[in-house]
Amino acid sequence: MRISIGYIVNLRTLKMPVEDYQAVIGLEIHAQLQTKSKAFCPDATEYGMMPNTQVSPISLGHPGTLPKHNKSAVEYAVMMGLALDCDIREHNQYARKNYFYADLPKGYQITQDKTPICTNGAVDIITDGVKKRISLTRIHMEEDSGKSMHDQDIYDTLVDYNRAGTPLIEIVTEPEIRSGDEAYQFITEVRKLVRYLGICDGNMEEGSLRCDANISIMKKGTEVFGTKVEVKNMNSMSNVKRAIQFEIKRQADLLDQGETFISETRGFNPLDGSTFSMRAKEMANDYRYFPEPDLPPLIISDDWKNEIQSKMPMLPKAVSKKLREEMKLPEYDVEVISEDKQIAEYFLRIAEHTNNYKAAANWVMGSIKSYLNENAIPIERFEISPKAIAELILLIDDGKLSNSSAAQNVFPALAKNPNKDVLSLAQELNVIQTSDTDFIGGLIEAAFNKFPDKVEAYKNGKTNLLGLFVGEVMRGSQGKADPKVVNEEIRKRLD
Amino acid sequence: MLYQSFDQIKSDLTASKISVEKLVNHYLSQIELKNSELNAFLEVYADEAKQQAKAIDHKIQNGEPTGSLAGLVIGLKDNLCYQGHHVSASSKILEGFESQFTATAVQRLLNEDAIVIGRLNCDEFAMGASNENSAYGNVKNAANIQYVPGGSSGGSAVAVQSDMCFAALGSDTGGSIRQPAAFCGQVGAKPTYGKISRWGLLSYASSFDQIGAITHTVTDNAMLTELMAGYDENDATSSQQEVSPYLPLQNMDRKLKIAYIGDCLNHEGMDAEIKEKTLELISDLKTKGHTLTEIDFPYLDQMVPCYYVLTTAEASSNLARYSGLTFGYRSSNSTDLESTFTLSRTEGFGPEVKRRIMLGTFVLSSNHYDAYYTKAQKVRQIIKQKTDDILKEFDFILLPTTSTPAFKIGEKSANPIAMYLADLFTVQAPLAGNPAISIPLSTHSIDNMPFGIQLIAARHDEKGMFEMAKYLEDIIQ
């Protein structure tokens, strides 16, 4: 801290920079499970349907209705727990969380309180090249509420109950996150994982993945925790990052000015990246949790757990490991390819047909990704088969096709005719290279005859003239000669 | 009384001495005659019942197969769902609400050609012991209209008592079938928790509520219970245990070991005549060679408080759905979300329901949770364990259904605690989850009001319980 003596004290110079504080952040992530039916009744769960069409007496909380277990939702929660090395609870009891709100038809939410299905576990993140392990407190199962829509009608709030009862898991971290960047990486990892597992589409904009952040700051070197503020309603990963960064700065500024602030729930304004007060924590509901008497305890036996484990797909960690260790791909390629489950699957299917893994990775990261971007389609809708890509690689490796004609001619043509045989398509396009030495030899002779002085110069040591001859032969072959063979044949004649 | 037992109805139908239509008309005429005074039926499905009767008669005439309950006319307590019919739990808050589905228990009886003749008054949301807590007026005991019929299934008991229907369904949370059955001189049974699906029963306290029947005889009660019992995928708490047939009830030809609770008979509130009649029955059974043992059960004073802490806790949550939002009563004075909740509930619920919601909210609040809810859960566990211990040693527990006969209308309504003590002998079975039945024992010298004797059996031993009850029924008669 610098204090100017002899001058009027400038408050700005007194201000402690944000770097002097340590942020303490815990996240609560809600993931909507992609089960066919709701958590405790058979209603469908499809997103984007007409309001109040996916409801029933049960999800509307009609008198006389009762909840029942959804096996898939439980299995999805167990999958997530197993993927994150959590302890899976054998004896699960649901609980009721009681509060009144328009979008909560029963006046309580069925959730888990004292017996979450998963405890412990961790998520590994890499931020700016630094590895860090974020511990999880718990993962529990619960049902979603309906959706209050405040912007559909001038006077009234309208409620859509389609979402009411959709199964959720809530992932709660220990307060081990220290920055907006780490939070961003954490959510990235979680999203990647739920997509790999196929249990949630991970779409933050549509709200199928939601994140609340508990943020406090403390002076570095001290152990006194600051006042905790919860920020809600951040509907993208970058907004989570922005909100956290804003909130750290806001809290630091307040502390620097010697002000205190209250524990409260704040919203996020994506337009200017600021957070705003929603309600004080002192006003918080007493949710009166108690065991849900309408659902008997749910027992997850070892047999069931093992059965779920056996159904789990390959996880990002395992994919990365395979790419890195078995296929010897560079770290950059490993990251790009394992990032997305479908991309990784496509890559692995190419790799079933070729051993040139690096070439396969280049195709995926290059031509294929560009094509997907240009056409704005996901890889699931990409029509060229992984086998065809492997055939392209083989033609290149065999010298029958140049990299450039493969990428510039054959690939686009294949995209238009994905069912066509790769070789015959290349032949039609007249881009198959030849390694026929008689044919190439004739062209070489022609080139030598054209530039006898250059042949002389080469023999006198100007070996950089080799490119001239190669270029001449390639031109003469209309690009169909294999440059490698051309090179060799010219050398054979001149050296 | 036209018919006392369903066997008589069946044989008269077979002999064409009567038709289902005539039966329905009989009950309709009884309703016409008596209901304006007794107030048991809230709604009568006259045309529908007649049509169904004709259809069943038609089947009988053509020699087509009919369900096993052809000719059985029942009333439903107003907390059981029947598709396309109103259900209100005798509360203003469900005014005009129509159910979109039928309770499993009701459906299983309908499948056997039972006819539902109407819905029956009860204490609001089954909360009460006198049927004075209905938004639609109190029900009167047909034995003497100055007296309460008991509650909460008071309408069900009176409808059967006064021959306005042959049998009725009720629900029992802390005695709501057995106590009114005793006050009205009928047979009322509460099966094992989970025996009959609660799907379609408006919840009061989910871990206690059970549907059951009120009938003239033990045999008919066993028949209806058996048909309603058995696993239902719509109720996760319903028991998967197979239901073996209860009928025909076997004769009790073995020597039984029966426990009776001294703490009940010697309780300060115990009516002397009921005690005397109970002791007479006990010595009668002894002379028949059975072993009757007085046992200690020093939890009587804990049971009612424990019961009220747990049931009101569950009720405070179960009744949160009645908010004026998507169904039921909504206050016309509400202006926003908050006032919709508060005004609809303030205007829609009666005082006893509000009292129990407040109590339940209190015991679940974070500052009091451990002192009340957690403690009461522990007490419940002890009562369950002790009851199990007794029933390991004895075949049945025998005790009076109530400590007094029916009281006069208005007598206890100003004193909720006195009213709650009316459940003193009936809460043990639902606290422990055991089946229990009340059968008429005698009538009191004061105004001839009936009272009953109660049997508690081991969980899932409905068959044994009904056989023993039948045995007692024969002795008492």
Chai-1 contact restraints between the chains, C-beta under 6 A:
chainA,res_idxA,chainB,res_idxB,connection_type,confidence,min_distance_angstrom,max_distance_angstrom,comment,restraint_id
A,P57,B,Q100,contact,1.0,0.0,6.0,A-B,restraint_1
A,L60,B,T326,contact,1.0,0.0,6.0,A-B,restraint_2
A,G61,B,R321,contact,1.0,0.0,6.0,A-B,restraint_3
A,P63,B,L202,contact,1.0,0.0,6.0,A-B,restraint_4
A,G64,B,C81,contact,1.0,0.0,6.0,A-B,restraint_5
A,G64,B,G200,contact,1.0,0.0,6.0,A-B,restraint_6
A,G64,B,L202,contact,1.0,0.0,6.0,A-B,restraint_7
A,L66,B,W199,contact,1.0,0.0,6.0,A-B,restraint_8
A,L66,B,D235,contact,1.0,0.0,6.0,A-B,restraint_9
A,K68,B,A236,contact,1.0,0.0,6.0,A-B,restraint_10
A,R96,B,S317,contact,1.0,0.0,6.0,A-B,restraint_11
A,N98,B,S317,contact,1.0,0.0,6.0,A-B,restraint_12
A,F100,B,F341,contact,1.0,0.0,6.0,A-B,restraint_13
A,A102,B,L337,contact,1.0,0.0,6.0,A-B,restraint_14
A,K106,B,R321,contact,1.0,0.0,6.0,A-B,restraint_15
A,G107,B,A320,contact,1.0,0.0,6.0,A-B,restraint_16
A,G107,B,R321,contact,1.0,0.0,6.0,A-B,restraint_17
A,Y108,B,S317,contact,1.0,0.0,6.0,A-B,restraint_18
A,Y108,B,A320,contact,1.0,0.0,6.0,A-B,restraint_19
A,D286,B,S365,contact,1.0,0.0,6.0,A-B,restraint_20
A,D286,B,S366,contact,1.0,0.0,6.0,A-B,restraint_21
A,R288,B,L364,contact,1.0,0.0,6.0,A-B,restraint_22
A,F290,B,L364,contact,1.0,0.0,6.0,A-B,restraint_23
A,P293,B,S206,contact,1.0,0.0,6.0,A-B,restraint_24
A,P293,B,S207,contact,1.0,0.0,6.0,A-B,restraint_25
A,P293,B,E314,contact,1.0,0.0,6.0,A-B,restraint_26
A,D294,B,S206,contact,1.0,0.0,6.0,A-B,restraint_27
A,L295,B,A236,contact,1.0,0.0,6.0,A-B,restraint_28
A,P296,B,A236,contact,1.0,0.0,6.0,A-B,restraint_29
A,P296,B,T237,contact,1.0,0.0,6.0,A-B,restraint_30
